[in-house]
Each structure stands twice: as structure tokens, then as C-alpha cells.
Amino acid sequence: MFRNLLPAVILLGTASMPLVGRAATAFELKPVKVDLPDSDKMFPGPGSDAINNNCLACHSAEMVLNQPALSKQAWAAEVTKMINAYKAPIAPEDVGAIVEYLTDLKGAK
Ligand code: HEC
């Protein structure tokens, strides 16, 4: 009895193939250009490349810039603390530029 159903099942299966194909194209990704507003989550101004590249993985720029002004040594210690205590993957060649940037912007006078 089920043998008689087989051609119908095959036919149905083949007929639904184009539907499957169409469903797949519905998820096609298209590039869209979106202009995002400048975010206060980034460090502003010139010389901010090194710090933006290394210091935004775990917290925002705002959080760092809301700290009290510190001496150059204290900022250097802060960066070292991020590397040693929190295992921040900071490029060694960027440490100098990061400390300079923080001292310029938030240095203790
Ligand atoms: C691997 C994650 C990570 C990265 C990357 C990182 N930090 Fe942090 N940072 C933390 C954590 C965790 C804290 C302490 C917890 C908190 O308050 O969020 C913190 C806290 C701070 C504080 C607040 C004061 C303090 O000592 O708690 C400053 C300032 C700071 N980070 C600066 C930096 C700078 C500058 C960089 C880049 C050189 C950086 N962080 C990169 C994880 C990170």
C-alpha cells in the first residue's frame, strides 16, 4: 500500500525544492553603510590611536578619563597593572604612546 505513495512523496519532495532555494536567498547579506555618531566610548583627539587600539576591549574611554589626574609614573603603573593584573593584551611598543597620551590629557599638574 505504501509503495503506491512513493511516487507522490518523491514528487512532493522535488516540488518543494525551489522553496528551500528561495528561503536560502532570503538570508543573503548585503553591505549597508551606516554613519555612527562619534562615541564617547573612544578616546578623543590626536595621538589616541595607541590607546584606542589597546584599551577599549574591557571598558570605555569614559571610564578611564573619569579617573583623577595622575602623574606620568602613576599612569605608567596603571598601564602595567592592566597588563599584569588583568592580562590586557597590550602591544609593548604602544605602552609609551599610551602613557604620553594619558599624561597629556589627564596628567597631575
Ligand atoms: C583585559 C581587560 C582590560 C584591558 C585591555 C584594559 N583594562 Fe583597564 N581595567 C580592567 C579591569 C578589570 C579594571 C578594574 C575593574 C573595573 O573597574 O572595571 C580596569 C580598570 C582601569 C582603570 C581604573 C582604575 C583602576 O586601576 O581600577 C583605569 C584608569 C584603566 N583600567 C586604564 C586602562 C588603560 C589605560 C588601558 C590600556 C593600556 C586598559 N585599562 C586596558 C581591565 C582592562
Backbone and ligand atoms as CSV (ligand in chain L), in Angstrom:
chain,resi,resn,atom,element,x,y,z
A,1,MET,N,N,0.829,-1.202,0.000
A,1,MET,CA,C,0.000,0.000,0.000
A,1,MET,C,C,0.868,1.258,0.000
A,2,PHE,N,N,1.909,1.267,0.849
A,2,PHE,CA,C,2.792,2.433,0.903
A,2,PHE,C,C,3.632,2.607,-0.360
A,3,ARG,N,N,3.780,1.466,-1.069
A,3,ARG,CA,C,4.540,1.531,-2.326
A,3,ARG,C,C,3.876,2.493,-3.297
A,4,ASN,N,N,2.553,2.534,-3.262
A,4,ASN,CA,C,1.825,3.418,-4.173
A,4,ASN,C,C,2.044,4.888,-3.823
A,5,LEU,N,N,2.375,5.134,-2.592
A,5,LEU,CA,C,2.579,6.525,-2.159
A,5,LEU,C,C,3.942,7.077,-2.561
A,6,LEU,N,N,4.881,6.169,-2.814
A,6,LEU,CA,C,6.262,6.600,-3.066
A,6,LEU,C,C,6.395,7.654,-4.166
A,7,PRO,N,N,5.772,7.445,-5.354
A,7,PRO,CA,C,5.917,8.486,-6.389
A,7,PRO,C,C,5.394,9.836,-5.909
A,8,ALA,N,N,4.323,9.821,-5.156
A,8,ALA,CA,C,3.746,11.077,-4.661
A,8,ALA,C,C,4.717,11.767,-3.711
A,9,VAL,N,N,5.363,10.976,-2.874
A,9,VAL,CA,C,6.320,11.542,-1.908
A,9,VAL,C,C,7.509,12.159,-2.648
A,10,ILE,N,N,7.964,11.423,-3.659
A,10,ILE,CA,C,9.102,11.934,-4.438
A,10,ILE,C,C,8.711,13.233,-5.148
A,11,LEU,N,N,7.515,13.227,-5.699
A,11,LEU,CA,C,7.032,14.402,-6.418
A,11,LEU,C,C,6.949,15.610,-5.484
A,12,LEU,N,N,6.382,15.371,-4.306
A,12,LEU,CA,C,6.253,16.451,-3.313
A,12,LEU,C,C,7.622,16.985,-2.916
A,13,GLY,N,N,8.534,16.061,-2.693
A,13,GLY,CA,C,9.890,16.436,-2.291
A,13,GLY,C,C,10.541,17.304,-3.343
A,14,THR,N,N,10.414,16.917,-4.604
A,14,THR,CA,C,11.020,17.689,-5.687
A,14,THR,C,C,10.328,19.035,-5.836
A,15,ALA,N,N,9.009,19.039,-5.646
A,15,ALA,CA,C,8.257,20.281,-5.822
A,15,ALA,C,C,8.644,21.313,-4.760
A,16,SER,N,N,9.021,20.840,-3.580
A,16,SER,CA,C,9.341,21.790,-2.510
A,16,SER,C,C,10.788,22.273,-2.579
A,17,MET,N,N,11.587,21.720,-3.489
A,17,MET,CA,C,12.989,22.138,-3.612
A,17,MET,C,C,13.147,23.631,-3.894
A,18,PRO,N,N,12.407,24.177,-4.882
A,18,PRO,CA,C,12.595,25.614,-5.145
A,18,PRO,C,C,12.302,26.470,-3.921
A,19,LEU,N,N,11.352,26.040,-3.096
A,19,LEU,CA,C,11.032,26.779,-1.868
A,19,LEU,C,C,12.244,26.859,-0.960
A,20,VAL,N,N,12.926,25.739,-0.834
A,20,VAL,CA,C,14.126,25.699,0.000
A,20,VAL,C,C,15.164,26.669,-0.557
A,21,GLY,N,N,15.299,26.659,-1.892
A,21,GLY,CA,C,16.252,27.562,-2.527
A,21,GLY,C,C,15.923,29.013,-2.246
A,22,ARG,N,N,14.644,29.343,-2.322
A,22,ARG,CA,C,14.244,30.728,-2.096
A,22,ARG,C,C,14.490,31.151,-0.642
A,23,ALA,N,N,14.212,30.233,0.280
A,23,ALA,CA,C,14.412,30.540,1.698
A,23,ALA,C,C,15.881,30.873,1.948
A,24,ALA,N,N,16.777,30.161,1.272
A,24,ALA,CA,C,18.203,30.396,1.492
A,24,ALA,C,C,18.593,31.802,1.024
A,25,THR,N,N,18.041,32.259,-0.114
A,25,THR,CA,C,18.429,33.573,-0.614
A,25,THR,C,C,17.831,34.691,0.230
A,26,ALA,N,N,16.775,34.392,0.984
A,26,ALA,CA,C,16.181,35.429,1.831
A,26,ALA,C,C,17.166,35.891,2.897
A,27,PHE,N,N,18.166,35.072,3.197
A,27,PHE,CA,C,19.133,35.432,4.230
A,27,PHE,C,C,20.416,36.018,3.652
A,28,GLU,N,N,20.378,36.375,2.372
A,28,GLU,CA,C,21.557,36.952,1.743
A,28,GLU,C,C,21.942,38.255,2.455
A,29,LEU,N,N,23.220,38.422,2.747
A,29,LEU,CA,C,23.677,39.618,3.448
A,29,LEU,C,C,24.104,40.673,2.439
A,30,LYS,N,N,23.654,41.884,2.649
A,30,LYS,CA,C,24.035,42.968,1.752
A,30,LYS,C,C,24.772,44.036,2.557
A,31,PRO,N,N,25.802,44.624,1.969
A,31,PRO,CA,C,26.501,45.689,2.702
A,31,PRO,C,C,25.619,46.931,2.843
A,32,VAL,N,N,25.628,47.479,4.014
A,32,VAL,CA,C,24.842,48.677,4.284
A,32,VAL,C,C,25.774,49.699,4.917
A,33,LYS,N,N,25.702,50.929,4.467
A,33,LYS,CA,C,26.557,51.955,5.063
A,33,LYS,C,C,25.797,52.648,6.184
A,34,VAL,N,N,26.363,52.630,7.352
A,34,VAL,CA,C,25.715,53.259,8.498
A,34,VAL,C,C,26.692,54.270,9.091
A,35,ASP,N,N,26.257,55.508,9.218
A,35,ASP,CA,C,27.100,56.512,9.863
A,35,ASP,C,C,26.789,56.540,11.354
A,36,LEU,N,N,27.723,56.067,12.138
A,36,LEU,CA,C,27.501,56.082,13.576
A,36,LEU,C,C,27.998,57.405,14.136
A,37,PRO,N,N,27.338,57.915,15.149
A,37,PRO,CA,C,27.832,59.148,15.761
A,37,PRO,C,C,29.147,58.881,16.483
A,38,ASP,N,N,29.992,59.898,16.589
A,38,ASP,CA,C,31.230,59.729,17.349
A,38,ASP,C,C,30.864,59.300,18.764
A,39,SER,N,N,31.547,58.293,19.232
A,39,SER,CA,C,31.155,57.720,20.501
A,39,SER,C,C,32.068,58.200,21.618
A,40,ASP,N,N,31.495,58.454,22.792
A,40,ASP,CA,C,32.331,58.807,23.933
A,40,ASP,C,C,32.967,57.549,24.519
A,41,LYS,N,N,32.757,56.441,23.830
A,41,LYS,CA,C,33.419,55.222,24.256
A,41,LYS,C,C,34.835,55.150,23.688
A,42,MET,N,N,35.190,56.086,22.761
A,42,MET,CA,C,36.541,56.120,22.186
A,42,MET,C,C,37.315,57.267,22.843
A,43,PHE,N,N,38.643,57.139,22.813
A,43,PHE,CA,C,39.477,58.236,23.307
A,43,PHE,C,C,39.574,59.299,22.216
A,44,PRO,N,N,39.384,60.569,22.555
A,44,PRO,CA,C,39.370,61.618,21.535
A,44,PRO,C,C,40.769,62.165,21.237
A,45,GLY,N,N,40.844,62.888,20.125
A,45,GLY,CA,C,41.985,63.746,19.861
A,45,GLY,C,C,43.180,63.080,19.209
A,46,PRO,N,N,44.187,63.915,18.862
A,46,PRO,CA,C,45.394,63.390,18.224
A,46,PRO,C,C,46.187,62.519,19.195
A,47,GLY,N,N,46.895,61.542,18.661
A,47,GLY,CA,C,47.713,60.666,19.497
A,47,GLY,C,C,46.904,59.598,20.200
A,48,SER,N,N,45.621,59.452,19.822
A,48,SER,CA,C,44.780,58.492,20.546
A,48,SER,C,C,44.766,57.103,19.913
A,49,ASP,N,N,45.496,56.927,18.799
A,49,ASP,CA,C,45.456,55.624,18.117
A,49,ASP,C,C,45.896,54.471,19.030
A,50,ALA,N,N,47.036,54.640,19.686
A,50,ALA,CA,C,47.588,53.556,20.501
A,50,ALA,C,C,46.622,53.178,21.621
A,51,ILE,N,N,46.077,54.178,22.276
A,51,ILE,CA,C,45.191,53.885,23.411
A,51,ILE,C,C,43.862,53.309,22.912
A,52,ASN,N,N,43.362,53.823,21.780
A,52,ASN,CA,C,42.129,53.252,21.224
A,52,ASN,C,C,42.328,51.803,20.787
A,53,ASN,N,N,43.519,51.493,20.282
A,53,ASN,CA,C,43.779,50.124,19.819
A,53,ASN,C,C,43.945,49.133,20.967
A,54,ASN,N,N,44.368,49.610,22.130
A,54,ASN,CA,C,44.751,48.690,23.200
A,54,ASN,C,C,43.859,48.698,24.424
A,55,CYS,N,N,43.102,49.761,24.632
A,55,CYS,CA,C,42.484,49.930,25.952
A,55,CYS,C,C,40.966,49.876,25.949
A,56,LEU,N,N,40.351,49.507,24.837
A,56,LEU,CA,C,38.885,49.550,24.809
A,56,LEU,C,C,38.238,48.171,24.848
A,57,ALA,N,N,39.045,47.120,24.988
A,57,ALA,CA,C,38.465,45.774,24.968
A,57,ALA,C,C,37.602,45.529,26.206
A,58,CYS,N,N,37.968,46.109,27.336
A,58,CYS,CA,C,37.290,45.737,28.590
A,58,CYS,C,C,36.468,46.863,29.199
A,59,HIS,N,N,36.771,48.105,28.898
A,59,HIS,CA,C,35.981,49.208,29.453
A,59,HIS,C,C,36.030,50.392,28.502
A,60,SER,N,N,35.160,51.362,28.739
A,60,SER,CA,C,35.068,52.502,27.835
A,60,SER,C,C,36.165,53.523,28.114
A,61,ALA,N,N,36.389,54.406,27.154
A,61,ALA,CA,C,37.324,55.512,27.353
A,61,ALA,C,C,36.819,56.414,28.478
A,62,GLU,N,N,35.514,56.614,28.481
A,62,GLU,CA,C,34.900,57.460,29.505
A,62,GLU,C,C,35.304,57.003,30.910
A,63,MET,N,N,35.278,55.713,31.124
A,63,MET,CA,C,35.632,55.168,32.435
A,63,MET,C,C,37.073,55.534,32.792
A,64,VAL,N,N,37.982,55.436,31.819
A,64,VAL,CA,C,39.392,55.755,32.084
A,64,VAL,C,C,39.547,57.262,32.328
A,65,LEU,N,N,38.861,58.069,31.489
A,65,LEU,CA,C,39.044,59.522,31.573
A,65,LEU,C,C,38.331,60.137,32.770
A,66,ASN,N,N,37.465,59.391,33.410
A,66,ASN,CA,C,36.821,59.891,34.627
A,66,ASN,C,C,37.631,59.625,35.881
A,67,GLN,N,N,38.827,59.050,35.711
A,67,GLN,CA,C,39.710,58.845,36.855
A,67,GLN,C,C,40.358,60.192,37.201
A,68,PRO,N,N,40.847,60.330,38.439
A,68,PRO,CA,C,41.542,61.576,38.793
A,68,PRO,C,C,42.816,61.755,37.960
A,69,ALA,N,N,43.278,63.009,37.826
A,69,ALA,CA,C,44.539,63.269,37.128
A,69,ALA,C,C,45.670,62.590,37.884
A,70,LEU,N,N,46.582,61.973,37.120
A,70,LEU,CA,C,47.675,61.229,37.737
A,70,LEU,C,C,49.006,61.688,37.164
A,71,SER,N,N,50.078,61.450,37.907
A,71,SER,CA,C,51.426,61.734,37.401
A,71,SER,C,C,51.759,60.725,36.299
A,72,LYS,N,N,52.837,61.058,35.551
A,72,LYS,CA,C,53.257,60.146,34.486
A,72,LYS,C,C,53.589,58.750,35.033
A,73,GLN,N,N,54.283,58.709,36.179
A,73,GLN,CA,C,54.614,57.400,36.774
A,73,GLN,C,C,53.356,56.636,37.148
A,74,ALA,N,N,52.380,57.360,37.686
A,74,ALA,CA,C,51.149,56.692,38.119
A,74,ALA,C,C,50.394,56.128,36.909
A,75,TRP,N,N,50.395,56.877,35.779
A,75,TRP,CA,C,49.741,56.353,34.575
A,75,TRP,C,C,50.489,55.137,34.044
A,76,ALA,N,N,51.832,55.207,34.097
A,76,ALA,CA,C,52.623,54.057,33.650
A,76,ALA,C,C,52.310,52.838,34.517
A,77,ALA,N,N,52.179,53.056,35.825
A,77,ALA,CA,C,51.855,51.957,36.736
A,77,ALA,C,C,50.459,51.412,36.433
A,78,GLU,N,N,49.566,52.319,36.073
A,78,GLU,CA,C,48.194,51.908,35.740
A,78,GLU,C,C,48.185,50.988,34.508
A,79,VAL,N,N,48.953,51.365,33.493
A,79,VAL,CA,C,49.030,50.542,32.277
A,79,VAL,C,C,49.672,49.188,32.611
A,80,THR,N,N,50.733,49.208,33.424
A,80,THR,CA,C,51.384,47.960,33.834
A,80,THR,C,C,50.419,47.067,34.612
A,81,LYS,N,N,49.592,47.715,35.453
A,81,LYS,CA,C,48.592,46.959,36.214
A,81,LYS,C,C,47.606,46.270,35.276
A,82,MET,N,N,47.186,46.987,34.211
A,82,MET,CA,C,46.252,46.378,33.253
A,82,MET,C,C,46.881,45.140,32.629
A,83,ILE,N,N,48.178,45.238,32.318
A,83,ILE,CA,C,48.870,44.120,31.661
A,83,ILE,C,C,49.069,42.957,32.637
A,84,ASN,N,N,49.565,43.253,33.847
A,84,ASN,CA,C,49.917,42.181,34.778
A,84,ASN,C,C,48.721,41.640,35.551
A,85,ALA,N,N,47.890,42.516,36.064
A,85,ALA,CA,C,46.785,42.065,36.908
A,85,ALA,C,C,45.605,41.582,36.081
A,86,TYR,N,N,45.303,42.319,34.986
A,86,TYR,CA,C,44.092,41.981,34.227
A,86,TYR,C,C,44.409,41.304,32.895
A,87,LYS,N,N,45.688,41.024,32.652
A,87,LYS,CA,C,46.104,40.305,31.431
A,87,LYS,C,C,45.672,41.017,30.155
A,88,ALA,N,N,45.718,42.344,30.164
A,88,ALA,CA,C,45.368,43.097,28.960
A,88,ALA,C,C,46.416,42.848,27.883
A,89,PRO,N,N,45.985,42.476,26.679
A,89,PRO,CA,C,46.937,42.187,25.595
A,89,PRO,C,C,47.408,43.479,24.934
A,90,ILE,N,N,48.296,44.196,25.595
A,90,ILE,CA,C,48.730,45.499,25.110
A,90,ILE,C,C,50.079,45.362,24.405
A,91,ALA,N,N,50.157,45.886,23.180
A,91,ALA,CA,C,51.397,45.805,22.414
A,91,ALA,C,C,52.481,46.593,23.147
A,92,PRO,N,N,53.632,45.949,23.465
A,92,PRO,CA,C,54.686,46.615,24.242
A,92,PRO,C,C,55.132,47.932,23.599
A,93,GLU,N,N,55.163,47.974,22.247
A,93,GLU,CA,C,55.631,49.187,21.572
A,93,GLU,C,C,54.615,50.335,21.677
A,94,ASP,N,N,53.403,50.046,22.151
A,94,ASP,CA,C,52.385,51.097,22.287
A,94,ASP,C,C,52.325,51.693,23.693
A,95,VAL,N,N,53.008,51.057,24.648
A,95,VAL,CA,C,52.890,51.493,26.041
A,95,VAL,C,C,53.329,52.952,26.203
A,96,GLY,N,N,54.474,53.315,25.575
A,96,GLY,CA,C,54.989,54.679,25.687
A,96,GLY,C,C,53.971,55.702,25.199
A,97,ALA,N,N,53.390,55.455,24.029
A,97,ALA,CA,C,52.422,56.390,23.449
A,97,ALA,C,C,51.169,56.494,24.313
A,98,ILE,N,N,50.779,55.385,24.926
A,98,ILE,CA,C,49.582,55.385,25.787
A,98,ILE,C,C,49.834,56.242,27.028
A,99,VAL,N,N,51.005,56.041,27.644
A,99,VAL,CA,C,51.334,56.806,28.848
A,99,VAL,C,C,51.440,58.303,28.515
A,100,GLU,N,N,52.068,58.633,27.371
A,100,GLU,CA,C,52.157,60.038,26.930
A,100,GLU,C,C,50.765,60.646,26.771
A,101,TYR,N,N,49.892,59.919,26.086
A,101,TYR,CA,C,48.546,60.402,25.821
A,101,TYR,C,C,47.804,60.694,27.124
A,102,LEU,N,N,47.878,59.736,28.068
A,102,LEU,CA,C,47.156,59.906,29.338
A,102,LEU,C,C,47.741,61.045,30.154
A,103,THR,N,N,49.071,61.199,30.108
A,103,THR,CA,C,49.709,62.270,30.868
A,103,THR,C,C,49.343,63.638,30.273
A,104,ASP,N,N,49.296,63.719,28.927
A,104,ASP,CA,C,48.900,64.973,28.273
A,104,ASP,C,C,47.478,65.366,28.647
A,105,LEU,N,N,46.588,64.380,28.636
A,105,LEU,CA,C,45.165,64.663,28.814
A,105,LEU,C,C,44.760,64.729,30.280
A,106,LYS,N,N,45.310,63.836,31.091
A,106,LYS,CA,C,44.890,63.713,32.494
A,106,LYS,C,C,46.092,63.664,33.415
A,107,GLY,N,N,47.117,64.462,33.104
A,107,GLY,CA,C,48.310,64.472,33.943
A,107,GLY,C,C,48.111,65.348,35.167
A,108,ALA,N,N,48.669,64.935,36.295
A,108,ALA,CA,C,48.609,65.756,37.503
A,108,ALA,C,C,49.552,66.933,37.313
A,109,LYS,N,N,49.040,68.137,37.505
A,109,LYS,CA,C,49.860,69.331,37.300
A,109,LYS,C,C,50.722,69.601,38.530
L,1,HEC,C1,C,41.857,42.775,29.676
L,1,HEC,C2,C,40.919,43.812,30.032
L,1,HEC,C3,C,41.449,45.229,30.180
L,1,HEC,C4,C,42.135,45.974,29.262
L,1,HEC,C5,C,42.507,45.598,27.843
L,1,HEC,C6,C,42.412,47.234,29.901
L,1,HEC,N1,N,41.870,47.259,31.155
L,1,HEC,FE1,FE,41.792,48.834,32.398
L,1,HEC,N2,N,40.694,47.774,33.744
L,1,HEC,C7,C,40.362,46.438,33.607
L,1,HEC,C8,C,39.684,45.997,34.804
L,1,HEC,C9,C,39.142,44.578,35.033
L,1,HEC,C10,C,39.611,47.117,35.660
L,1,HEC,C11,C,39.054,47.175,37.072
L,1,HEC,C12,C,37.619,46.857,37.156
L,1,HEC,C13,C,36.765,47.950,36.685
L,1,HEC,O1,O,36.633,48.940,37.408
L,1,HEC,O2,O,36.176,47.845,35.577
L,1,HEC,C14,C,40.235,48.223,34.952
L,1,HEC,C15,C,40.340,49.497,35.459
L,1,HEC,C16,C,41.011,50.540,34.845
L,1,HEC,C17,C,41.149,51.874,35.392
L,1,HEC,C18,C,40.524,52.366,36.693
L,1,HEC,C19,C,41.490,52.388,37.829
L,1,HEC,C20,C,41.841,51.012,38.288
L,1,HEC,O3,O,43.053,50.753,38.412
L,1,HEC,O4,O,40.957,50.175,38.550
L,1,HEC,C21,C,41.926,52.578,34.523
L,1,HEC,C22,C,42.395,54.028,34.655
L,1,HEC,C23,C,42.243,51.688,33.419
L,1,HEC,N3,N,41.656,50.469,33.628
L,1,HEC,C24,C,43.017,52.047,32.335
L,1,HEC,C25,C,43.331,51.221,31.273
L,1,HEC,C26,C,44.213,51.583,30.191
L,1,HEC,C27,C,44.917,52.920,30.040
L,1,HEC,C28,C,44.251,50.502,29.351
L,1,HEC,C29,C,45.110,50.353,28.111
L,1,HEC,C30,C,46.535,50.485,28.326
L,1,HEC,C31,C,43.387,49.478,29.900
L,1,HEC,N4,N,42.864,49.928,31.081
L,1,HEC,C32,C,43.146,48.251,29.311
L,1,HEC,C33,C,40.613,45.645,32.510
L,1,HEC,C34,C,41.283,46.041,31.370
